[in-house]
Amino acid sequence: MKAIFDKINIESIQFESGINEVHVNCNITQGSQTFRSELVLNFSDLNILIGRIQQISADLDLMNYFEQVDMQDGHLFYSMESEKAGLSDLWIDRMEFNEPLRQIRA
């Protein structure tokens, strides 16, 4: 697919086991505009995103920064904050996703 955004800066990633939605809070640049947004991805596109981050930051194992919380219903909630991983200044150019994504933006 064609890149929708010029650059993406990930703030956090959250998802729950058993649900095929991943919520990515981020800053997005399109042309001269930068805005905060939330992207809703599937796990295939999450793998693409994590692979791209790992490609840019080869010395970092991003998976070590995901926190896991046991939910009362037996599911697990996973969360990663870029600031804790030292990635708050990382901008990803021309990110391409395979599946249509949803964007929540104010």
C-alpha positions as CSV (number, residue, x, y, z in Angstrom):
1,M,0.0,0.0,0.0
2,K,1.0,3.6,-0.5
3,A,2.3,5.5,2.5
4,I,-0.5,7.6,4.0
5,F,1.6,9.8,6.3
6,D,5.0,11.5,5.7
7,K,6.2,10.7,9.3
8,I,5.0,9.0,12.4
9,N,6.3,9.4,15.9
10,I,4.9,6.6,18.2
11,E,4.0,7.7,21.8
12,S,2.4,4.4,23.0
13,I,1.1,1.0,21.8
14,Q,-1.7,-0.9,23.7
15,F,-3.5,-4.1,22.9
16,E,-5.4,-6.8,24.7
17,S,-5.1,-10.5,24.0
18,G,-8.1,-12.0,22.4
19,I,-9.0,-8.8,20.5
20,N,-7.6,-8.1,17.0
21,E,-7.2,-4.4,17.5
22,V,-4.0,-2.5,18.4
23,H,-4.2,1.2,19.6
24,V,-1.2,3.3,18.6
25,N,-1.1,6.8,20.0
26,C,1.2,8.9,17.8
27,N,2.1,12.2,16.2
28,I,1.7,12.3,12.5
29,T,3.2,14.7,10.0
30,Q,1.5,15.3,6.6
31,G,3.2,18.1,4.6
32,S,3.8,21.0,7.0
33,Q,1.2,19.9,9.5
34,T,1.8,17.8,12.6
35,F,-1.0,16.5,14.7
36,R,-1.8,13.9,17.5
37,S,-3.7,10.9,16.5
38,E,-4.7,7.4,17.5
39,L,-4.4,4.6,14.9
40,V,-6.2,1.4,15.2
41,L,-4.3,-1.5,13.5
42,N,-4.5,-5.2,13.3
43,F,-1.7,-7.5,14.5
44,S,-0.2,-8.0,11.1
45,D,0.3,-4.2,10.8
46,L,1.6,-4.1,14.4
47,N,4.3,-6.6,13.3
48,I,5.2,-4.4,10.4
49,L,5.4,-1.3,12.7
50,I,7.6,-3.1,15.3
51,G,9.8,-4.5,12.5
52,R,10.3,-0.9,11.2
53,I,11.1,0.4,14.6
54,Q,13.6,-2.5,15.1
55,Q,15.2,-1.8,11.7
56,I,15.8,1.9,12.7
57,S,16.9,1.1,16.3
58,A,18.7,-2.2,15.8
59,D,20.4,-2.1,19.2
60,L,17.0,-2.0,21.0
61,D,14.7,-5.0,21.7
62,L,11.4,-3.2,21.7
63,M,9.5,-6.3,23.0
64,N,11.3,-5.9,26.4
65,Y,9.5,-2.6,26.9
66,F,6.0,-4.0,26.7
67,E,4.3,-4.2,30.1
68,Q,1.8,-7.0,30.8
69,V,-1.2,-6.8,33.1
70,D,-3.5,-9.7,33.9
71,M,-7.1,-8.8,33.4
72,Q,-9.9,-10.3,35.5
73,D,-11.5,-12.0,32.5
74,G,-8.3,-14.1,31.8
75,H,-7.0,-11.9,29.0
76,L,-3.8,-10.0,29.1
77,F,-3.3,-6.2,28.4
78,Y,0.0,-5.1,26.9
79,S,1.3,-1.6,26.8
80,M,4.5,0.1,25.7
81,E,5.4,3.8,26.1
82,S,8.1,5.1,23.7
83,E,9.5,7.4,26.3
84,K,10.4,4.5,28.6
85,A,12.0,2.7,25.7
86,G,14.0,5.8,24.7
87,L,12.2,6.2,21.4
88,S,10.3,9.5,22.1
89,D,12.4,11.3,19.4
90,L,12.1,8.5,16.8
91,W,10.3,9.5,13.6
92,I,9.4,6.8,11.0
93,D,9.4,8.0,7.4
94,R,6.8,6.8,4.9
95,M,5.3,4.0,7.0
96,E,3.2,1.7,4.9
97,F,0.5,-0.6,6.3
98,N,-1.0,-3.7,4.5
99,E,-4.6,-3.4,5.8
100,P,-6.9,-0.4,6.0
101,L,-6.5,1.4,9.3
102,R,-8.7,3.6,11.3
103,Q,-7.5,7.0,12.5
104,I,-9.0,8.9,15.5
105,R,-8.0,12.5,15.4
106,A,-9.3,15.7,17.0
